[in-house]
């Protein structure tokens, strides 16, 4: 398979992550096929259909007090046909949930399936299983203060 298709799949996955962290729900919907499936956290949160996936993400992560950074790297992309591929991605993520005053950090591997529709690669199936996940109370860290947030400070530091 050609390098252009590999790069297109990489760009698709990076767009998915960027839209997830910046809460761009209409844009993230463009990443999926209408019949896409997702199984997050080893299948604990499973959804069928693009609309159900996007609604879950919006409900779970849409609050301005929910901040996240998801980074994927080390892609292993394999073509199963000219228009289908699978991908494995290493994930590292940090979530700050100000409502509950917690920070969650973790690592996982995403397992994806992609399909090329009218010349564009889309996610048909996505999901991850955790390598680890840890939770820390933000109340227990002396002097810890959030000094910037895209939603409360426009991304500008208060320092």
Secondary structure, 3 states (H helix, E strand, C coil): CCHHHHHHHHHHHHHHHHHHHHCCHHHHHCCEEEEEEEEEHHHCEEEECHHHHHHHHHHHHCCCCEEEEEEEEEEEEEECCCCEEEEEEEEEEEEEECCCCEEEEEEEEEEEEEEEECCEEEEEEEEEEEEEEEEEEHHHCCCCCCCCCCCCCCCCCCC
